[in-house]
Amino acid sequence: MRKLLTIVVLVLPVLVMAKPKEVKLFNGKNLSNWEIYVSPAAPTPAEPLFSVVPVNGENLLHITGEINASLATKKEYENYHLRLVYRWGQKVFKQFNSGILYHSYGPFGEGLGVWMSSHELQLCTAKIGDSYCMGNSYFEIPSNKEADGKSFRYAKDGVKNQFGVNFPAKNCMKKSDHEKPAGEWNVVDLYCFGRTSVHMVNGTVNMVNYNSGRIEKDGSVLPLSRGKIQIQSEGGELYIQSITLVPIKEIPAELLSK
């Protein structure tokens, strides 16, 4: 019996350490761990841009999309697996558009006059999974140039092109489209470790980004591997069911081979 107790005592800490604690970025109650930024030049919205609302018995994060704005975490994060579950609402002001902006740094407004410099996992309908360098961020992405000679599309075995300000492009299109029909829930996974990130939509990898960086005023690129997380209000009504984050020690190798 004493021997059995010793084994249990030795094994329990290992079991506890084996599963990192999940962080609920959206707690289902309020937005106390987030901050909101709206450009001073923006018109006054008709209703709160970001709020927690009850829908069919559960609390959802509601984003009106009426005005471009940022919902940003108060804390910075690095080396994580983030999962966001969302669906579009009914109202469209411009288009069904939003995005997850990660490794966010610096002041609000550096990206399109509203957002912090960051990497964007695009949520815009028909473009979900695209990678965009918001503000002064930088990525290297295996990709091929499209027929128009300007656009780039992710390709696992493509040339590792540079993306960002003063480079050929700031946006790289996803490999393939896996968005659910309007009104259905989409599950988006974002894996970040070191300077590499993976975009995954409804269970399928459609983008891998490498050598994450921040572009300085002199044009040099410094490593970027952590930052705040922003969610965009950008033209379309959006409901978010959950946003969770789990620390990781590496990105699963099978995801990097997709």
C-alpha positions as CSV (number, residue, x, y, z in Angstrom):
1,M,0.0,0.0,0.0
2,R,2.8,2.4,0.9
3,K,4.6,1.5,-2.4
4,L,1.4,2.2,-4.3
5,L,1.0,5.6,-2.6
6,T,4.6,6.5,-3.5
7,I,3.9,5.7,-7.2
8,V,0.7,7.8,-7.1
9,V,2.6,10.7,-5.5
10,L,5.3,10.6,-8.2
11,V,3.0,10.2,-11.2
12,L,0.4,12.8,-10.2
13,P,2.7,15.9,-10.8
14,V,3.6,14.5,-14.2
15,L,-0.1,14.1,-15.2
16,V,-0.8,17.7,-13.9
17,M,2.1,19.1,-15.9
18,A,1.2,17.2,-19.0
19,K,-1.9,19.3,-19.7
20,P,-1.3,23.1,-19.9
21,K,-4.1,25.2,-18.4
22,E,-6.6,26.6,-20.9
23,V,-7.1,30.4,-20.8
24,K,-10.6,31.6,-21.7
25,L,-9.9,35.0,-23.4
26,F,-13.7,35.4,-23.7
27,N,-15.1,34.5,-20.3
28,G,-18.7,34.5,-21.4
29,K,-19.6,37.2,-18.8
30,N,-17.9,40.5,-19.7
31,L,-15.0,42.1,-21.5
32,S,-13.0,43.0,-18.4
33,N,-9.7,41.5,-19.7
34,W,-10.0,43.5,-23.0
35,E,-9.7,47.1,-24.1
36,I,-11.6,48.8,-26.9
37,Y,-10.2,51.3,-29.3
38,V,-12.1,53.4,-31.8
39,S,-10.5,56.2,-33.8
40,P,-11.3,59.7,-32.5
41,A,-12.3,60.6,-36.1
42,A,-14.9,57.8,-36.3
43,P,-18.6,58.6,-36.1
44,T,-20.6,57.6,-33.1
45,P,-22.0,54.1,-33.5
46,A,-25.7,53.4,-33.1
47,E,-25.0,50.7,-30.5
48,P,-22.0,49.3,-28.6
49,L,-19.5,47.8,-31.0
50,F,-18.5,45.0,-28.7
51,S,-20.8,43.5,-26.1
52,V,-21.8,40.2,-24.4
53,V,-25.4,39.2,-25.4
54,P,-27.6,36.1,-24.6
55,V,-28.5,34.1,-27.7
56,N,-30.4,30.8,-27.5
57,G,-29.4,30.2,-23.9
58,E,-25.7,31.1,-24.2
59,N,-23.7,34.3,-23.9
60,L,-21.9,35.3,-27.1
61,L,-19.5,38.1,-27.9
62,H,-21.4,40.3,-30.3
63,I,-19.5,42.6,-32.7
64,T,-21.6,44.9,-34.8
65,G,-19.1,45.7,-37.5
66,E,-20.6,49.2,-37.9
67,I,-17.4,51.0,-37.5
68,N,-13.7,49.9,-37.7
69,A,-12.5,49.3,-34.2
70,S,-10.3,47.1,-32.1
71,L,-11.0,44.8,-29.2
72,A,-7.5,44.0,-27.7
73,T,-6.3,41.8,-24.9
74,K,-4.7,43.7,-22.0
75,K,-2.0,41.1,-21.8
76,E,0.6,39.9,-24.3
77,Y,0.9,36.2,-25.3
78,E,3.4,34.0,-26.9
79,N,3.8,30.3,-27.8
80,Y,0.2,29.2,-27.9
81,H,-2.7,27.5,-29.6
82,L,-5.6,29.8,-30.0
83,R,-9.1,28.6,-31.0
84,L,-11.9,31.0,-32.0
85,V,-15.4,29.8,-32.9
86,Y,-17.6,32.4,-34.7
87,R,-20.4,32.9,-37.2
88,W,-21.7,35.9,-39.1
89,G,-24.9,37.7,-38.1
90,Q,-27.4,39.4,-40.4
91,K,-26.2,43.0,-40.7
92,V,-23.7,44.1,-43.3
93,F,-22.3,47.6,-43.3
94,K,-19.5,47.0,-45.9
95,Q,-18.9,43.3,-46.1
96,F,-18.6,40.3,-43.7
97,N,-15.1,41.2,-42.6
98,S,-13.1,40.8,-39.4
99,G,-9.8,39.3,-38.4
100,I,-7.6,38.0,-35.6
101,L,-4.6,40.3,-35.2
102,Y,-1.8,38.6,-33.2
103,H,1.6,39.6,-32.0
104,S,0.1,43.1,-31.8
105,Y,2.5,45.8,-30.6
106,G,2.9,49.6,-30.5
107,P,0.2,52.2,-30.5
108,F,-3.3,51.8,-31.9
109,G,-3.6,53.5,-35.3
110,E,-0.4,52.1,-37.0
111,G,-2.5,49.7,-39.0
112,L,-5.0,51.4,-41.4
113,G,-5.5,54.2,-38.9
114,V,-7.2,51.9,-36.3
115,W,-5.2,48.8,-35.3
116,M,-1.9,48.1,-33.7
117,S,0.9,46.7,-35.9
118,S,0.3,42.9,-36.0
119,H,-0.2,39.8,-38.1
120,E,-3.7,39.2,-39.3
121,L,-5.4,35.9,-39.7
122,Q,-8.1,37.1,-42.0
123,L,-11.7,36.2,-41.2
124,C,-13.3,38.1,-44.1
125,T,-15.8,35.8,-45.9
126,A,-14.2,34.1,-48.9
127,K,-10.7,35.1,-47.6
128,I,-10.7,33.3,-44.2
129,G,-7.2,32.1,-43.4
130,D,-5.3,34.7,-45.5
131,S,-2.3,36.3,-44.0
132,Y,-1.9,40.1,-43.9
133,C,0.9,42.3,-42.4
134,M,-1.0,44.9,-40.5
135,G,1.0,48.1,-40.0
136,N,4.7,47.4,-39.7
137,S,4.8,43.6,-39.3
138,Y,6.8,41.2,-41.5
139,F,6.5,37.6,-42.5
140,E,8.2,35.2,-44.9
141,I,5.7,32.8,-46.5
142,P,6.2,29.9,-49.0
143,S,4.1,31.1,-51.9
144,N,3.6,31.4,-55.7
145,K,2.8,34.5,-57.6
146,E,-0.6,34.5,-59.2
147,A,-1.4,35.2,-62.9
148,D,-1.9,38.9,-62.3
149,G,1.8,39.2,-61.4
150,K,1.0,41.0,-58.1
151,S,-0.8,38.6,-55.8
152,F,0.6,35.7,-53.9
153,R,-0.9,32.4,-52.8
154,Y,0.4,30.1,-50.1
155,A,2.1,26.9,-51.4
156,K,4.0,24.6,-49.0
157,D,6.8,24.0,-51.6
158,G,6.7,27.6,-53.0
159,V,9.4,30.2,-52.8
160,K,9.7,31.8,-49.3
161,N,8.7,35.4,-50.3
162,Q,8.9,38.4,-48.0
163,F,5.7,40.3,-47.0
164,G,5.4,43.7,-45.3
165,V,5.8,47.4,-45.9
166,N,8.2,48.1,-48.8
167,F,8.2,44.5,-49.9
168,P,6.3,43.1,-53.0
169,A,3.1,42.6,-51.0
170,K,1.5,42.8,-47.5
171,N,-1.1,40.0,-48.1
172,C,-0.8,36.3,-49.0
173,M,-3.9,34.4,-50.0
174,K,-4.8,31.1,-48.4
175,K,-4.2,27.8,-50.0
176,S,-7.8,26.8,-50.2
177,D,-11.2,27.8,-48.9
178,H,-12.9,25.9,-46.0
179,E,-15.4,28.5,-44.8
180,K,-18.8,27.1,-43.6
181,P,-22.0,28.5,-45.2
182,A,-23.3,31.8,-43.7
183,G,-24.9,31.3,-40.3
184,E,-22.9,28.2,-39.5
185,W,-20.1,28.1,-36.9
186,N,-16.5,28.3,-38.1
187,V,-13.7,27.0,-36.0
188,V,-10.4,28.8,-36.5
189,D,-7.1,27.6,-35.0
190,L,-4.0,29.6,-34.7
191,Y,-0.7,28.0,-33.6
192,C,2.2,30.4,-32.7
193,F,5.6,29.3,-31.5
194,G,8.7,31.4,-31.8
195,R,8.6,33.2,-35.1
196,T,6.4,30.6,-36.9
197,S,2.6,30.5,-37.0
198,V,0.0,28.3,-38.6
199,H,-3.6,29.3,-39.7
200,M,-6.1,26.5,-39.6
201,V,-9.8,26.7,-40.7
202,N,-12.4,24.1,-39.8
203,G,-9.7,21.5,-39.3
204,T,-7.6,22.2,-42.4
205,V,-4.3,24.1,-42.5
206,N,-4.3,26.8,-45.2
207,M,-1.3,29.0,-44.2
208,V,2.1,28.7,-42.6
209,N,4.1,31.8,-41.8
210,Y,7.8,32.0,-41.0
211,N,10.4,34.5,-39.5
212,S,7.8,36.8,-37.9
213,G,9.3,40.3,-37.5
214,R,8.7,44.0,-37.0
215,I,9.9,46.5,-39.5
216,E,11.8,49.4,-38.0
217,K,12.0,53.0,-39.3
218,D,15.4,52.2,-40.9
219,G,14.0,49.3,-42.8
220,S,15.6,46.6,-40.6
221,V,13.6,43.7,-39.4
222,L,13.6,42.6,-35.7
223,P,12.2,39.3,-34.4
224,L,8.6,39.4,-33.3
225,S,7.2,36.4,-31.3
226,R,4.7,37.8,-28.8
227,G,2.1,40.5,-28.4
228,K,-1.5,41.3,-27.7
229,I,-4.4,39.8,-29.6
230,Q,-6.9,42.0,-31.3
231,I,-10.3,41.2,-32.8
232,Q,-11.6,43.5,-35.5
233,S,-14.9,45.3,-35.9
234,E,-14.7,45.8,-39.7
235,G,-18.0,45.9,-41.7
236,G,-20.1,42.9,-40.8
237,E,-22.0,41.6,-37.7
238,L,-20.2,38.8,-36.0
239,Y,-21.0,36.4,-33.1
240,I,-18.1,34.7,-31.2
241,Q,-18.9,31.7,-29.1
242,S,-15.5,31.2,-27.6
243,I,-11.9,32.3,-27.7
244,T,-9.5,30.0,-25.9
245,L,-5.7,29.8,-25.6
246,V,-3.5,27.0,-24.5
247,P,0.3,27.4,-24.1
248,I,2.4,25.1,-26.3
249,K,6.0,23.9,-26.4
250,E,6.0,23.4,-30.2
251,I,3.8,23.4,-33.3
252,P,2.8,19.8,-34.2
253,A,5.1,18.7,-37.0
254,E,2.2,17.4,-39.1
255,L,0.7,20.9,-39.3
256,L,3.9,22.3,-40.7
257,S,4.0,19.7,-43.5
258,K,0.6,20.7,-44.9
